[in-house]
Amino acid sequence: MIEQHFVVIGNGPAGNQAALTLREKAPDARITLISRHQGGCYRPDLLPQLVSGKIEEEGLFLFSPSSYKDKGIKLRSGQEVVAINLEKREIVLDHKEVIPFHGLIIAVGGSPRIPEHLAAFKESMLTLKTLKDASVWMKKLPEAASVLMIGGDLTSLAFTKVLLAMEKKVYFSLNEGAFWPLRFNNTLFEEVAHKLSQKGVKVL
């Protein structure tokens, strides 16, 4: 009988849980978890707490590289998938290695981007998605008296709370894409704007 090989791309909370669920449901299968980032799985929603100094970096992590080994899951961190051939059931890594699979789960999440009409201000804009992003914030935030938040996801709202606790002046720009996948409407805008204003946030 041919050994089944499952590949999970992405080592965020979703990829981490996918690999653990596969190990539970297919105890005899070979499982490979591939991540372009080094290290174990951490919670990106806690990055604002890291920036504020409320937690140490170790407090972010859900699963260490050694924990995967204990579960019989092969973690390949610092490697990026550059091509997928579904017909041949193969993936290609950035160093040209070809890995065959029987099953594939892609759990890479989204990537923050700076809108094209704001590209001129790119050097003054920061994202908060990764540990690397957090380290940049930690260096630059002490110099900032005020911060303009663009977006409306849970991370930006949590970061706004942290910034207010640090006595920073916060401006918040809300737009139609801010609450995806919720449908944007005036009622939702007014409710969120009112709650933010109560906290001392200037809503744009």
GROMACS elastic network, one bead per residue, 0.5 to 0.9 nm:
[ bonds ]
;  ai    aj funct       b0    kb
    3    28     6  0.77690   500
    3    29     6  0.62131   500
    3    30     6  0.70770   500
    4    26     6  0.87671   500
    4    28     6  0.79300   500
    4    29     6  0.50078   500
    4    30     6  0.60874   500
    4    31     6  0.84643   500
    4   101     6  0.76747   500
    4   102     6  0.60087   500
    4   103     6  0.80678   500
    5    29     6  0.58567   500
    5    31     6  0.58059   500
    5    32     6  0.76321   500
    5   100     6  0.77565   500
    5   101     6  0.51943   500
    5   102     6  0.53404   500
    5   103     6  0.66934   500
    5   104     6  0.88402   500
    6    19     6  0.86531   500
    6    22     6  0.79631   500
    6    29     6  0.72186   500
    6    30     6  0.62363   500
    6    32     6  0.63534   500
    6    33     6  0.86102   500
    6   100     6  0.89933   500
    6   101     6  0.57185   500
    6   102     6  0.58140   500
    6   104     6  0.58323   500
    6   105     6  0.79346   500
    7    19     6  0.83489   500
    7    30     6  0.85195   500
    7    31     6  0.58921   500
    7    33     6  0.59451   500
    7    34     6  0.74720   500
    7    99     6  0.88702   500
    7   100     6  0.86979   500
    7   101     6  0.63177   500
    7   102     6  0.80331   500
    7   103     6  0.63536   500
    7   105     6  0.63677   500
    7   106     6  0.84746   500
    8    11     6  0.80652   500
    8    15     6  0.63777   500
    8    16     6  0.85635   500
    8    18     6  0.73002   500
    8    19     6  0.65697   500
    8    31     6  0.76904   500
    8    32     6  0.62517   500
    8    34     6  0.62171   500
    8    35     6  0.87283   500
    8   103     6  0.85735   500
    8   104     6  0.59406   500
    8   106     6  0.59736   500
    8   107     6  0.71007   500
    9    15     6  0.68238   500
    9    32     6  0.84949   500
    9    33     6  0.60142   500
    9    35     6  0.62658   500
    9    36     6  0.89144   500
    9    80     6  0.87902   500
    9    81     6  0.77691   500
    9   104     6  0.78284   500
    9   105     6  0.62737   500
    9   107     6  0.57636   500
    9   108     6  0.63696   500
   10    13     6  0.87787   500
   10    14     6  0.78714   500
   10    15     6  0.51854   500
   10    16     6  0.78225   500
   10    33     6  0.70543   500
   10    34     6  0.59414   500
   10    36     6  0.76375   500
   10    37     6  0.87870   500
   10   105     6  0.86732   500
   10   106     6  0.66456   500
   10   107     6  0.50089   500
   10   109     6  0.77919   500
   11    14     6  0.73420   500
   11    16     6  0.54889   500
   11    17     6  0.89946   500
   11    33     6  0.69724   500
   11    34     6  0.69012   500
   11    35     6  0.54333   500
   11    36     6  0.84502   500
   11    37     6  0.80027   500
   11    40     6  0.73630   500
   11    41     6  0.56174   500
   11    42     6  0.83664   500
   11    75     6  0.88441   500
   11    77     6  0.84359   500
   11   107     6  0.75799   500
   11   108     6  0.73846   500
   12    15     6  0.52936   500
   12    16     6  0.59416   500
   12    17     6  0.85532   500
   12    35     6  0.86177   500
   12    40     6  0.87212   500
   12    41     6  0.55376   500
   12    42     6  0.65741   500
   12    43     6  0.73253   500
   12    44     6  0.80923   500
   12   107     6  0.75213   500
   12   108     6  0.71808   500
   12   109     6  0.78477   500
   13    16     6  0.50815   500
   13    17     6  0.61497   500
   13    18     6  0.85575   500
   13    41     6  0.66218   500
   13    42     6  0.70335   500
   13    43     6  0.66358   500
   13    44     6  0.85518   500
   13    62     6  0.79853   500
   13   107     6  0.88505   500
   14    17     6  0.52590   500
   14    18     6  0.61035   500
   14    19     6  0.87095   500
   14   107     6  0.60496   500
   14   108     6  0.82048   500
   14   109     6  0.82760   500
   15    19     6  0.62049   500
   15    20     6  0.86493   500
   15    33     6  0.78015   500
   15    41     6  0.86773   500
   15   105     6  0.79356   500
   15   106     6  0.76260   500
   15   107     6  0.51455   500
   15   108     6  0.73705   500
   16    19     6  0.53475   500
   16    20     6  0.63668   500
   16    21     6  0.86882   500
   16    33     6  0.81818   500
   16    41     6  0.66905   500
   16    62     6  0.86801   500
   16    63     6  0.79215   500
   16   107     6  0.89059   500
   17    20     6  0.50747   500
   17    21     6  0.59928   500
   17    22     6  0.84935   500
   18    21     6  0.51407   500
   18    22     6  0.61306   500
   18    23     6  0.86485   500
   18   105     6  0.76885   500
   18   107     6  0.82942   500
   19    22     6  0.51269   500
   19    23     6  0.62758   500
   19    24     6  0.87405   500
   19    31     6  0.71061   500
   19    32     6  0.80200   500
   19    33     6  0.69751   500
   19    73     6  0.74483   500
   19   105     6  0.89255   500
   20    23     6  0.51099   500
   20    24     6  0.63290   500
   20    25     6  0.87575   500
   20    68     6  0.87914   500
   20    71     6  0.79465   500
   20    73     6  0.82882   500
   21    24     6  0.50291   500
   21    25     6  0.61139   500
   21    26     6  0.82838   500
   22    25     6  0.51116   500
   22    26     6  0.55410   500
   22    27     6  0.76244   500
   22    29     6  0.82880   500
   22    31     6  0.76625   500
   23    26     6  0.52437   500
   23    27     6  0.51095   500
   23    28     6  0.78885   500
   23    29     6  0.73274   500
   23    30     6  0.84761   500
   23    31     6  0.73212   500
   23    71     6  0.75605   500
   23    72     6  0.78783   500
   23    73     6  0.77068   500
   24    27     6  0.56993   500
   26    29     6  0.54833   500
   26    30     6  0.86433   500
   27    30     6  0.84752   500
   30    72     6  0.78928   500
   30    73     6  0.73408   500
   30    74     6  0.81874   500
   31    72     6  0.75184   500
   31    73     6  0.52419   500
   31    74     6  0.62403   500
   31    75     6  0.87419   500
   32    73     6  0.59196   500
   32    75     6  0.60530   500
   32    76     6  0.72901   500
   33    73     6  0.70045   500
   33    74     6  0.60307   500
   33    76     6  0.60719   500
   33    77     6  0.80194   500
   34    37     6  0.89222   500
   34    74     6  0.84033   500
   34    75     6  0.61128   500
   34    77     6  0.58920   500
   34    78     6  0.81271   500
   34    79     6  0.66617   500
   34    80     6  0.73426   500
   34    81     6  0.78879   500
   35    38     6  0.72633   500
   35    39     6  0.87958   500
   35    75     6  0.77859   500
   35    76     6  0.62652   500
   35    78     6  0.60099   500
   35    79     6  0.58612   500
   35    80     6  0.64655   500
   35    81     6  0.83937   500
   35   108     6  0.85260   500
   36    76     6  0.83120   500
   36    77     6  0.57299   500
   36    81     6  0.78975   500
   37    40     6  0.85439   500
   37    77     6  0.57620   500
   37    79     6  0.73277   500
   37    80     6  0.84657   500
   38    76     6  0.86492   500
   38    79     6  0.83876   500
   39    42     6  0.88555   500
   39    64     6  0.70234   500
   39    65     6  0.62995   500
   39    77     6  0.64551   500
   39    78     6  0.80734   500
   40    61     6  0.68020   500
   40    62     6  0.75669   500
   40    63     6  0.55347   500
   40    65     6  0.51055   500
   40    66     6  0.85808   500
   40    67     6  0.87260   500
   40    68     6  0.86412   500
   40    75     6  0.86122   500
   40    77     6  0.81416   500
   41    60     6  0.84119   500
   41    61     6  0.57131   500
   41    62     6  0.55652   500
   41    63     6  0.51590   500
   41    64     6  0.66467   500
   41    65     6  0.82157   500
   42    45     6  0.89797   500
   42    46     6  0.86042   500
   42    58     6  0.89019   500
   42    59     6  0.85641   500
   42    60     6  0.50897   500
   42    62     6  0.52719   500
   42    63     6  0.70523   500
   42    64     6  0.87478   500
   42   131     6  0.89676   500
   43    46     6  0.57319   500
   43    47     6  0.74180   500
   43    60     6  0.54380   500
   43    61     6  0.63168   500
   43    62     6  0.68772   500
   44    47     6  0.53447   500
   44    48     6  0.84866   500
   44    60     6  0.76419   500
   44   128     6  0.84179   500
   44   129     6  0.63123   500
   44   130     6  0.66046   500
   44   131     6  0.79754   500
   44   155     6  0.79945   500
   45    48     6  0.71789   500
   45    49     6  0.85491   500
   45    60     6  0.88806   500
   45   129     6  0.84927   500
   45   154     6  0.75372   500
   45   155     6  0.55927   500
   45   158     6  0.79408   500
   46    49     6  0.53511   500
   46    50     6  0.66085   500
   46    51     6  0.89877   500
   46    55     6  0.85685   500
   46    59     6  0.86788   500
   46    60     6  0.64036   500
   46   155     6  0.80928   500
   46   158     6  0.85605   500
   47    51     6  0.62548   500
   47    52     6  0.86918   500
   47    57     6  0.87793   500
   47    60     6  0.75763   500
   47   128     6  0.74405   500
   47   129     6  0.78031   500
   47   130     6  0.77233   500
   47   131     6  0.72947   500
   47   133     6  0.89585   500
   47   134     6  0.64202   500
   47   155     6  0.81219   500
   47   159     6  0.82763   500
   48    51     6  0.50786   500
   48    52     6  0.62751   500
   48    53     6  0.86938   500
   48    54     6  0.87958   500
   48   128     6  0.81454   500
   48   134     6  0.77301   500
   48   155     6  0.74440   500
   48   156     6  0.85528   500
   48   158     6  0.67264   500
   48   159     6  0.50325   500
   48   160     6  0.86398   500
   48   161     6  0.88842   500
   48   162     6  0.65554   500
   48   163     6  0.86411   500
   49    52     6  0.51800   500
   49    53     6  0.62602   500
   49    54     6  0.52507   500
   49    55     6  0.58874   500
   49    56     6  0.85664   500
   49   158     6  0.85844   500
   49   159     6  0.78746   500
   49   162     6  0.70758   500
   50    53     6  0.51288   500
   50    54     6  0.60123   500
   50    55     6  0.51880   500
   50    56     6  0.61118   500
   50    57     6  0.65033   500
   50    59     6  0.85253   500
   50    60     6  0.80122   500
   50   134     6  0.73673   500
   50   135     6  0.89885   500
   50   138     6  0.85269   500
   51    54     6  0.77570   500
   51    55     6  0.83996   500
   51   134     6  0.59687   500
   51   135     6  0.74574   500
   51   137     6  0.66162   500
   51   138     6  0.54000   500
   51   141     6  0.86082   500
   51   159     6  0.88798   500
   51   162     6  0.86050   500
   52    55     6  0.78874   500
   52   138     6  0.77123   500
   52   159     6  0.89897   500
   52   162     6  0.65880   500
   52   163     6  0.78290   500
   52   165     6  0.88538   500
   52   166     6  0.75059   500
   53    56     6  0.68395   500
   53   138     6  0.87547   500
   55    58     6  0.80375   500
   55    59     6  0.60624   500
   55    60     6  0.79195   500
   56    59     6  0.54590   500
   56    60     6  0.74908   500
   57    60     6  0.56119   500
   57    61     6  0.76345   500
   57   131     6  0.85555   500
   58    61     6  0.58791   500
   59    62     6  0.83268   500
   61    64     6  0.69625   500
   63    66     6  0.82022   500
   63    67     6  0.60814   500
   63    68     6  0.73596   500
   64    67     6  0.51706   500
   64    68     6  0.69029   500
   65    68     6  0.54490   500
   65    69     6  0.67960   500
   65    74     6  0.89698   500
   65    75     6  0.68084   500
   65    77     6  0.88475   500
   66    69     6  0.50757   500
   66    70     6  0.63820   500
   66    71     6  0.88336   500
   67    70     6  0.50665   500
   67    71     6  0.64477   500
   67    72     6  0.88389   500
   67    73     6  0.86665   500
   68    71     6  0.50541   500
   68    72     6  0.62959   500
   68    73     6  0.50292   500
   68    74     6  0.66424   500
   68    75     6  0.66347   500
   69    72     6  0.50579   500
   69    73     6  0.55484   500
   69    74     6  0.63455   500
   69    75     6  0.76095   500
   70    73     6  0.75469   500
   71    74     6  0.87777   500
   76    79     6  0.64431   500
   77    80     6  0.83482   500
   79    93     6  0.67576   500
   79    94     6  0.67788   500
   79    95     6  0.81859   500
   80    92     6  0.85772   500
   80    93     6  0.55703   500
   80    94     6  0.54781   500
   80    95     6  0.84770   500
   81    84     6  0.76633   500
   81    91     6  0.67662   500
   81    92     6  0.57860   500
   81    94     6  0.60219   500
   82    91     6  0.77440   500
   82    92     6  0.58198   500
   82    93     6  0.55535   500
   82    94     6  0.56452   500
   82    96     6  0.86781   500
   83    90     6  0.84864   500
   83    91     6  0.57349   500
   83    92     6  0.50653   500
   83    93     6  0.71510   500
   83    94     6  0.85543   500
   84    88     6  0.89184   500
   84    89     6  0.76724   500
   84    90     6  0.60308   500
   84    92     6  0.63402   500
   85    88     6  0.55648   500
   85    89     6  0.56496   500
   85    90     6  0.51525   500
   85    91     6  0.60729   500
   85    92     6  0.82118   500
   86    90     6  0.64980   500
   86    91     6  0.82177   500
   87    90     6  0.79498   500
   88    91     6  0.88995   500
   88   100     6  0.78760   500
   88   101     6  0.89122   500
   89    99     6  0.85563   500
   89   100     6  0.57822   500
   89   101     6  0.55743   500
   89   102     6  0.66979   500
   89   103     6  0.80525   500
   89   104     6  0.84800   500
   90    98     6  0.64787   500
   90    99     6  0.54793   500
   90   101     6  0.59379   500
   90   102     6  0.87734   500
   91    97     6  0.82925   500
   91    98     6  0.57316   500
   91    99     6  0.53027   500
   91   100     6  0.64747   500
   91   101     6  0.78339   500
   92    95     6  0.80996   500
   92    96     6  0.59204   500
   92    97     6  0.56527   500
   92    99     6  0.63780   500
   92   100     6  0.89358   500
   93    96     6  0.52881   500
   93    97     6  0.52748   500
   93    98     6  0.65244   500
   93    99     6  0.79103   500
   94    97     6  0.73364   500
  101   104     6  0.67471   500
  106   109     6  0.85974   500
  108   111     6  0.88822   500
  111   129     6  0.76331   500
  112   127     6  0.65666   500
  112   128     6  0.80152   500
  112   129     6  0.71512   500
  113   116     6  0.88523   500
  113   127     6  0.78447   500
  114   117     6  0.84612   500
  114   118     6  0.66570   500
  114   119     6  0.65903   500
  114   122     6  0.71249   500
  114   125     6  0.78951   500
  114   126     6  0.87568   500
  114   127     6  0.83922   500
  115   118     6  0.54370   500
  115   119     6  0.65154   500
  116   119     6  0.51200   500
  116   120     6  0.84064   500
  117   120     6  0.74995   500
  118   121     6  0.56001   500
  118   122     6  0.67967   500
  119   123     6  0.85267   500
  120   123     6  0.78720   500
  121   124     6  0.54990   500
  121   125     6  0.65198   500
  122   125     6  0.51682   500
  122   126     6  0.79755   500
  123   126     6  0.80306   500
  126   133     6  0.74566   500
  126   136     6  0.80904   500
  126   137     6  0.75205   500
  127   130     6  0.85382   500
  127   133     6  0.62830   500
  127   134     6  0.84789   500
  127   137     6  0.86637   500
  128   131     6  0.81677   500
  128   132     6  0.85682   500
  128   133     6  0.52138   500
  128   134     6  0.61246   500
  128   137     6  0.80307   500
  128   155     6  0.79863   500
  128   156     6  0.82851   500
  129   132     6  0.82494   500
  129   133     6  0.62442   500
  129   134     6  0.76779   500
  129   155     6  0.85630   500
  130   133     6  0.51044   500
  130   134     6  0.63981   500
  130   135     6  0.88273   500
  131   135     6  0.63079   500
  131   136     6  0.88520   500
  132   135     6  0.52042   500
  132   136     6  0.65984   500
  132   137     6  0.89176   500
  133   136     6  0.52784   500
  133   137     6  0.64501   500
  133   138     6  0.88040   500
  134   137     6  0.50651   500
  134   138     6  0.61863   500
  134   139     6  0.87812   500
  135   138     6  0.50756   500
  135   139     6  0.64673   500
  135   140     6  0.88608   500
  136   139     6  0.52574   500
  136   140     6  0.62803   500
  136   141     6  0.83863   500
  137   140     6  0.51840   500
  137   141     6  0.54784   500
  137   142     6  0.87459   500
  138   141     6  0.56839   500
  138   142     6  0.74357   500
  139   142     6  0.69554   500
  139   143     6  0.83183   500
  140   143     6  0.57262   500
  140   144     6  0.69830   500
  141   144     6  0.51952   500
  141   145     6  0.81949   500
  141   147     6  0.88163   500
  142   145     6  0.78798   500
  144   147     6  0.70581   500
  144   168     6  0.77495   500
  145   167     6  0.84084   500
  145   168     6  0.55951   500
  145   169     6  0.63507   500
  145   170     6  0.89269   500
  146   163     6  0.88852   500
  146   168     6  0.53451   500
  146   170     6  0.56848   500
  146   171     6  0.75954   500
  147   160     6  0.89507   500
  147   163     6  0.81821   500
  147   168     6  0.71290   500
  147   169     6  0.63472   500
  147   170     6  0.50781   500
  147   171     6  0.61929   500
  147   172     6  0.84285   500
  148   169     6  0.86123   500
  148   170     6  0.59790   500
  148   172     6  0.57532   500
  148   173     6  0.72485   500
  149   152     6  0.84505   500
  149   156     6  0.70144   500
  149   157     6  0.88362   500
  149   159     6  0.89387   500
  149   160     6  0.76506   500
  149   170     6  0.72535   500
  149   171     6  0.60786   500
  149   173     6  0.60640   500
  149   174     6  0.86710   500
  150   156     6  0.79216   500
  150   171     6  0.86923   500
  150   172     6  0.61846   500
  150   173     6  0.50147   500
  150   174     6  0.67582   500
  150   175     6  0.83993   500
  150   178     6  0.80399   500
  151   156     6  0.66190   500
  151   157     6  0.86179   500
  151   172     6  0.78808   500
  151   173     6  0.67219   500
  151   174     6  0.62543   500
  151   175     6  0.73504   500
  151   177     6  0.75179   500
  151   179     6  0.78106   500
  152   155     6  0.80183   500
  152   156     6  0.59899   500
  152   157     6  0.64608   500
  152   172     6  0.86888   500
  152   173     6  0.84086   500
  152   174     6  0.67553   500
  152   175     6  0.82923   500
  152   177     6  0.79635   500
  152   179     6  0.54247   500
  152   180     6  0.82215   500
  153   156     6  0.55167   500
  153   157     6  0.64162   500
  153   158     6  0.87191   500
  153   178     6  0.65863   500
  153   179     6  0.62534   500
  153   180     6  0.77960   500
  154   157     6  0.51465   500
  154   158     6  0.60280   500
  154   159     6  0.84500   500
  155   158     6  0.50661   500
  155   159     6  0.59750   500
  155   160     6  0.85066   500
  156   160     6  0.60778   500
  156   161     6  0.87393   500
  157   160     6  0.50347   500
  157   161     6  0.65148   500
  157   162     6  0.88482   500
  158   161     6  0.52220   500
  158   162     6  0.64818   500
  158   163     6  0.88184   500
  159   163     6  0.61268   500
  159   164     6  0.86279   500
  160   163     6  0.50667   500
  160   164     6  0.62272   500
  160   165     6  0.86572   500
  160   170     6  0.70142   500
  160   172     6  0.84812   500
  160   201     6  0.84168   500
  161   164     6  0.52652   500
  161   165     6  0.63556   500
  161   166     6  0.87846   500
  161   199     6  0.85610   500
  162   165     6  0.51203   500
  162   166     6  0.63540   500
  162   167     6  0.88238   500
  162   168     6  0.89694   500
  163   167     6  0.64066   500
  163   168     6  0.54009   500
  163   169     6  0.76945   500
  163   170     6  0.71807   500
  164   168     6  0.53962   500
  164   169     6  0.69048   500
  164   170     6  0.70185   500
  164   199     6  0.80988   500
  164   200     6  0.79690   500
  164   201     6  0.82248   500
  165   168     6  0.75164   500
  167   170     6  0.89711   500
  169   200     6  0.81520   500
  169   201     6  0.72920   500
  169   202     6  0.82955   500
  170   200     6  0.78061   500
  170   201     6  0.53151   500
  170   202     6  0.63986   500
  170   203     6  0.86361   500
  171   201     6  0.57835   500
  171   203     6  0.58428   500
  171   204     6  0.70252   500
  172   193     6  0.87874   500
  172   196     6  0.83609   500
  172   201     6  0.68173   500
  172   202     6  0.61752   500
  172   204     6  0.58945   500
  173   178     6  0.87370   500
  173   202     6  0.86908   500
  173   203     6  0.60651   500
  174   177     6  0.81565   500
  174   178     6  0.59658   500
  174   179     6  0.86996   500
  174   189     6  0.76010   500
  174   193     6  0.82603   500
  174   203     6  0.73245   500
  174   204     6  0.64746   500
  175   178     6  0.53244   500
  175   179     6  0.82645   500
  175   184     6  0.81551   500
  175   189     6  0.85095   500
  176   179     6  0.72506   500
  176   180     6  0.81844   500
  176   183     6  0.81160   500
  176   184     6  0.54763   500
  176   185     6  0.79018   500
  177   180     6  0.56129   500
  177   181     6  0.83246   500
  177   182     6  0.88507   500
  177   183     6  0.85401   500
  177   184     6  0.72938   500
  178   181     6  0.88385   500
  178   182     6  0.87623   500
  178   184     6  0.78330   500
  179   182     6  0.53421   500
  179   183     6  0.70743   500
  179   184     6  0.65912   500
  180   183     6  0.66505   500
  180   184     6  0.77405   500
  181   184     6  0.88096   500
  183   188     6  0.85660   500
  184   187     6  0.84137   500
  184   188     6  0.65024   500
  184   189     6  0.71972   500
  185   188     6  0.54610   500
  185   189     6  0.62544   500
  185   190     6  0.87084   500
  186   190     6  0.59753   500
  186   191     6  0.84663   500
  187   190     6  0.52388   500
  187   191     6  0.61440   500
  187   192     6  0.86674   500
  188   191     6  0.51854   500
  188   192     6  0.61953   500
  188   193     6  0.83917   500
  189   192     6  0.53702   500
  189   193     6  0.58692   500
  189   194     6  0.83859   500
  190   193     6  0.50398   500
  190   194     6  0.58932   500
  190   195     6  0.85701   500
  191   194     6  0.52372   500
  191   195     6  0.63632   500
  191   196     6  0.87207   500
  192   195     6  0.52031   500
  192   196     6  0.61390   500
  192   197     6  0.84818   500
  193   196     6  0.51713   500
  193   197     6  0.59854   500
  193   198     6  0.85814   500
  193   201     6  0.86149   500
  193   202     6  0.86049   500
  193   203     6  0.60742   500
  193   204     6  0.86592   500
  194   197     6  0.50884   500
  194   198     6  0.62208   500
  194   199     6  0.88470   500
  194   203     6  0.86271   500
  195   198     6  0.51467   500
  195   199     6  0.66612   500
  195   201     6  0.88036   500
  196   199     6  0.52033   500
  196   200     6  0.66650   500
  196   201     6  0.53138   500
  196   202     6  0.75688   500
  196   203     6  0.71901   500
  197   200     6  0.50554   500
  197   202     6  0.60600   500
  197   203     6  0.66969   500
  198   201     6  0.72392   500
